[in-house]
Amino acid sequence: MNLFDILGPVMVGPSSSHTAGAVRIGRMARSLLGQEPVRAELFLHGSFASTGEGHGTHQALIAGLLGLSPDDDRVPGSFALAEERGLSFTFSTRDLRDVHPNSVLIRLEGDQGGQLEVGASSPGGGRILVFQVDGLDTSFTGALPTLVVHNSDQPGCVSQVTGALAQRGINVATLQLNRGGRGGSAVMVIECDQPIPKEAAQAVRALPGILRVTRYTPESEERQ
């Protein structure tokens, strides 16, 4: 246990799970989209749906989509900021079945036409867990530099991607591979020990069978 576990995150309150975690979910979705979001549909599950309004969860999620941090004093006013920046959004409820009660499914459209669907939970202490990307199961927290690779399910993709990272001195900490079906689409989630340079992500994107690559950098490293 560390000090963070005891004190929780630095944030604009009132709740680490419903507010700080919700901001981080929004920031993660924005990062995975890789574009400025212009439309968002948010489907709230469980406690996020039943008590989120009182905890500021709605404003926190939108604040994250706008790129704000949990400690930004603009979080409570994120709806007005979204209107200024041209982000339209809707909220509804949905039973996401076997996920943590503090969960949301977000569908995004970006200013360059990109689309993303991401499901994530906020289990407490400001931490998050991404459990779904574009309909495929995942499990990562954003605590480490992460590469999310959409690829065709074909022989050699995994070894080519990990080889490209190894050539650039990037060590893979964990790798998950989920696919919709044999020979269809797949998603690799690669957590690394070192920051992932933009050039490395571009090299992976250029490999055969790779459809889309998204880099995620933890907040702690963004601020260094």
C-alpha positions in Angstrom: 0.0 0.0 0.0 1.3 3.5 -0.9 0.3 7.0 0.1 -2.0 7.3 -2.9 -4.0 4.3 -1.7 -4.6 6.0 1.7 -5.2 9.6 0.6 -6.6 9.1 -2.9 -6.1 11.3 -5.9 -5.7 15.1 -6.0 -9.1 16.1 -7.6 -12.1 18.4 -7.7 -14.6 16.4 -5.5 -16.7 15.0 -4.3 -15.9 11.3 -5.1 -12.7 9.6 -6.2 -14.7 6.8 -8.0 -17.6 8.9 -9.4 -15.6 12.1 -10.1 -11.8 11.6 -10.5 -12.2 8.1 -12.0 -14.9 9.4 -14.4 -12.6 12.2 -15.6 -9.9 9.7 -16.2 -12.3 7.5 -18.2 -13.1 10.4 -20.4 -9.5 11.3 -20.9 -8.7 7.7 -21.8 -11.5 7.6 -24.3 -10.3 10.9 -25.8 -6.7 9.5 -26.1 -7.9 6.3 -27.7 -9.9 8.2 -30.2 -6.8 10.2 -31.2 -8.9 13.1 -32.4 -10.9 16.0 -31.0 -14.3 14.5 -30.1 -17.3 16.3 -31.6 -20.0 13.8 -30.6 -20.4 11.5 -27.7 -23.0 9.0 -26.5 -22.6 7.9 -22.9 -24.4 4.9 -21.5 -24.2 4.8 -17.7 -24.4 1.5 -15.8 -25.2 0.7 -12.2 -24.1 3.2 -9.6 -22.9 5.6 -12.3 -26.5 5.7 -13.5 -28.3 5.8 -10.1 -26.1 8.2 -8.1 -23.8 9.7 -10.7 -25.8 12.9 -11.1 -25.4 13.8 -7.4 -21.6 13.0 -7.5 -20.9 15.1 -10.7 -20.2 12.0 -12.8 -21.8 13.4 -15.9 -19.7 16.6 -15.7 -16.6 14.6 -14.9 -16.9 12.3 -17.9 -17.4 15.3 -20.3 -14.5 17.1 -18.6 -12.3 14.1 -19.4 -13.5 14.0 -23.0 -12.3 17.6 -23.2 -8.9 16.7 -21.9 -9.2 18.2 -18.4 -7.5 16.6 -15.4 -9.2 15.5 -12.2 -7.8 18.5 -10.3 -8.9 21.1 -12.9 -11.3 23.5 -11.3 -13.2 23.7 -14.7 -14.5 20.1 -14.2 -17.9 21.2 -12.7 -18.5 23.6 -15.6 -17.6 21.1 -18.3 -21.0 21.3 -20.0 -20.6 24.9 -20.9 -17.0 24.3 -22.0 -18.2 21.5 -24.2 -20.6 23.8 -25.9 -17.8 26.3 -26.5 -15.6 23.6 -28.1 -18.3 22.1 -30.2 -18.7 18.8 -28.4 -22.3 17.5 -28.4 -23.3 14.7 -26.0 -26.1 12.6 -24.7 -26.5 10.5 -21.6 -28.7 7.4 -21.1 -28.6 4.3 -19.0 -27.8 0.7 -20.0 -27.2 -2.6 -18.2 -23.7 -3.6 -19.2 -24.0 -6.9 -17.4 -21.0 -8.3 -15.6 -18.9 -5.2 -15.0 -18.2 -3.0 -12.0 -21.2 -0.8 -10.8 -19.3 2.3 -11.6 -19.1 1.8 -15.4 -19.9 3.6 -18.7 -19.9 2.8 -22.3 -18.8 5.7 -24.5 -19.3 6.0 -28.3 -17.3 8.8 -29.8 -17.0 10.5 -33.2 -13.9 12.8 -33.8 -13.4 15.9 -35.9 -11.6 13.9 -38.5 -14.3 11.2 -38.9 -12.8 8.7 -36.5 -15.1 6.5 -34.4 -14.6 4.7 -31.1 -16.6 2.6 -28.6 -14.9 2.1 -25.2 -16.2 0.6 -22.0 -14.5 1.4 -18.7 -15.1 1.2 -15.0 -14.0 3.3 -12.0 -13.4 0.8 -9.1 -12.2 3.4 -6.6 -9.4 5.7 -5.6 -9.5 7.4 -9.0 -8.3 4.2 -10.8 -9.9 3.0 -14.0 -10.2 -0.3 -15.9 -10.9 -0.4 -19.6 -12.9 -3.5 -20.3 -13.9 -3.1 -23.9 -12.6 -1.4 -27.0 -14.8 -1.4 -30.2 -16.8 -4.4 -29.0 -13.8 -6.6 -28.1 -12.9 -7.5 -24.5 -9.8 -5.9 -23.0 -8.4 -5.3 -19.5 -6.0 -2.5 -18.9 -5.7 0.4 -16.5 -3.7 3.1 -18.2 -1.1 2.9 -15.4 1.6 2.1 -18.0 2.4 3.5 -21.4 0.0 1.6 -23.6 -0.4 0.8 -27.3 -3.8 -0.3 -28.6 -3.5 -1.9 -32.0 -6.4 -2.8 -34.2 -5.3 -5.5 -36.7 -6.5 -8.2 -39.0 -6.4 -11.6 -37.4 -3.6 -13.1 -39.5 -0.4 -15.0 -38.9 2.7 -12.9 -37.8 0.9 -9.8 -36.6 1.8 -10.2 -33.0 5.5 -11.0 -33.6 5.9 -8.1 -36.1 4.5 -5.6 -33.6 6.5 -6.8 -30.6 9.6 -6.9 -32.9 9.1 -3.3 -34.0 8.9 -2.2 -30.4 12.0 -4.3 -29.3 14.0 -2.8 -32.1 13.4 0.6 -30.5 14.3 -0.5 -27.0 10.7 -0.7 -25.7 10.1 -3.6 -23.4 6.6 -5.2 -23.3 5.2 -5.6 -19.8 1.9 -7.2 -20.8 0.2 -8.1 -24.0 -3.5 -9.1 -24.5 -4.9 -10.2 -27.8 -8.7 -10.4 -28.3 -10.4 -11.1 -31.6 -14.0 -11.1 -32.9 -13.5 -14.4 -34.7 -10.9 -16.4 -36.6 -9.6 -14.4 -39.6 -11.6 -11.3 -38.5 -10.7 -8.2 -36.6 -8.6 -8.2 -33.4 -7.2 -5.8 -30.8 -3.8 -6.0 -29.2 -3.4 -4.1 -25.9 0.3 -3.7 -25.2 1.5 -2.2 -21.9 5.1 -1.2 -21.9 7.8 -0.3 -19.4 9.0 2.7 -21.3 7.2 5.7 -22.9 6.2 4.8 -26.5 7.5 7.5 -28.9 5.2 8.7 -31.7 7.7 7.2 -34.2 7.3 3.8 -32.7 3.6 3.9 -33.0 4.0 5.0 -36.7 6.3 2.1 -37.4 3.7 -0.3 -36.0 1.0 1.3 -38.0 3.0 0.7 -41.2 3.2 -3.0 -40.7 1.0 -5.4 -42.8 -2.4 -6.1 -41.4 -2.4 -3.2 -39.0 -5.6 -1.1 -39.2 -5.2 1.5 -36.4 -2.8 2.3 -33.7 -3.4 4.4 -30.6 -0.8 5.5 -28.0 -1.8 6.2 -24.5 0.5 8.1 -22.1 -0.3 8.1 -18.3 -1.1 11.4 -16.8 2.0 11.3 -14.6 4.3 11.2 -17.7 2.2 13.8 -19.6 3.1 16.3 -16.8 6.8 15.6 -16.8 
